[in-house]
Amino acid sequence: MAMRLNGLMSGMDTESIVAQMVQAKKLKVDNAVKAQKKLEWKRDAWKTLNSKVIKLFDGALGNMRFESSFIKKTTKVSNSNVVSVITGEGAMNSVQTLKVSQLAKSAYLTGGKLDTAYTKDTTMGQLGFEGESGRISVNVDGQRKEISIDSNTTVDQFVQQLKDAGVDNASFDAQKQQFVLDAGNKSFSVSGMDISGVTMLSKLGLDEAATPQSSPLKGTALPSKHYTGDTNLWTLGIDGDRTIKVKVGGEEKEIKVNSATTIQGLVTQLNDAGVTASFDAANQRFYIASKESGTDNDFSIEGADEASNALLATLGLTQESGAVKDEAVDAKITLNGVEYESSKNTFEINGLTLTVNAVTAENETVTITTQDDTDGIYDMIKNFLKEYNELINEMDKLYNADSAKGYEPLTNEEKASMNDADVEEWDKKVKDALLRKDDTLGGLASAMKEIMLSGVTMSNGSKMYLSNFGIETLNYFTAPENEKNAYHIDGDSDDSNTSGNADKLRSMIANDPDTVVEFFSSLSKNLYSKMQDMMAPTEYSSAFTVYEDKKMKEEYDGYTSKIKDLEKKLADYEDKWYAKFAAMETAMAKLQKGASAVTSLLGG
């Protein structure tokens, strides 16, 4: 790049001069940038329109060309509280009778409430003592004896130690869940000799016995047990390995547990074995159900040996321990005098899917009526016309847009001199007119309109048109702008233009459905085929594309190369002129220096 000196000697504004001299070449760059931007906007406009064409082609139009799409049935029931019905394609028009004698149920086992009563065999560990062995002092009439207990000491063993220490009538009242200490006429006291001993007396409700007492002393009632998911089986008195057999629908699995297994761990294993299990800590019960309804999914739970069965009893999971089993049953219905059974409350019979929700009353019969779905066929045609109208109106709007002559995309320099609102309005003016009078757009719209106007030659040789079904465009002179090619259905309650007319389409669907199906499926096939041809791939366009996307991409890439080349030429041209002005400034500097020397020699 040439060195740029801005008139140091000449006093000229060289940048302004060069800018004016290169203006023509800069204009070429700007015009190429604007043309590329306009082409980019045009591609975006076509992409948006093409997506709407594809939506109609693949959706409503693609569906309506098949006669099977018009085979729609609807079913009504006399008591929807008893049964709900889904109508399949194979359902026949009919009136059927239904009785429901039994609903399918899952098997459900409600465990007995876990036993919270302590007995003489309850250990100190089960009472909540988990520390080291504790020392307790028993003083009877001044004679002190020491006893020692740990987590394995049972209630009965502790009572015996108290008796051996002189509390002759010590006992545990299982009914009232409290200790009773009676030394007759002797005074006595019981106290902890270490932290563990003090803790244990508190657990036993005997901490008040630390001071001398007269007989008898009744300890406070022991706190009720409350098992949680974290409670292990050792707390329930299990001190070894146990095996539980879970049988679901003929498949048996074994669960292994031991004293370290928690209640939640047992629940997890039961779930893995094929049932749905939980433990309700609030009610201290297990709840177990089969994962599916019906007798095929019934379950049973039993121990592999006597010790394992004892564990189930402790857990309240046997009949003897209060468990109640609600057996699984199958659903039973009678349809048209024929009995059916299902492991679920759903039956699929002759194209209908019946879901029973309640048993019918003793003398009740539910009526199931299946018939042609007039509304379904009408809505399908209406939806197709709605999508067609939206697309054809959009095409007409784009094709008939106002001219934007004199408007081109703005350069960054031009935008900088305008406010944002003006820039936005300017860009909109250009974008709205991008497809104005576009030949490709005009050809596509004309082809679609022609198919819709041409009608269909029926199998009986007659010619039928949309107007035969009460479907026409509005009066050309009164229809809104760019909606002159949209179709309206007579009697359509959603259309203020035609809602007051006789509903000819709905009447024909009810009285002559075969003609309706033949006409609209044939019309759809014709339009589908024409659009498919116009979206076929070519040298200039991709498949399923109504515009020349390949050609436009090639033109866009060509502009990129052209702009790069023009920008280089512009820079070179600027450098050339800056170099000339730099040379002029240098020459003038030398001339100035020489003139000064001559003047000096002449004594100036």
Secondary structure, 3 states (H helix, E strand, C coil): CCCCCCCCCCCCCHHHHHHHHCHHHHHHHHHHHHHHHHHHHHHHHHHHHHHHHHHHHHCHHHHHCCHHHHCCEEEEECCCCCEEEEECCCCCCEEEEEEEEECCECCEEECCCCCCCCCCCCECCCCCCCCCCEEEEEEECCEEEEEEECCCCEHHHHHHHHHHCCCCCCEEECCCCEEEECCCCCCEEEEECCHHHHHHHHHCCCHHHHCCECCCEECCCCCCCCCCCCCECCCCCCCCCEEEEEEECCEEEEEEECCCCEHHHHHHHHHHCCEEEEEECCCCEEEEEECCCCHHHCEEEEECCHHHHHHHHHCCCCHHHCCEEECCECEEEEECCEEEEECCCEEEECCEEEEECCCCCCCCCEEEEEEECHHHHHHHHHHHHHHHHHHHHHHHHHHCCCCCCCCCCCCHHHHHCCCHHHHHHHHHHHHHCCCCCCHHHHHHHHHHHHHHHHCEECCCCCEECHHHHCEEECCCCCCCCCCCCCEEECCCCCCCCCCCCCCHHHHHHHHCHHHHHHHHHHHHHHHHHHHHHHCCCCCCCCCCCCCCHHHHHHHHHHHHHHHHHHHHHHHHHHHHHHHHHHHHHHHHHHHHHHHHHHHHHCCC
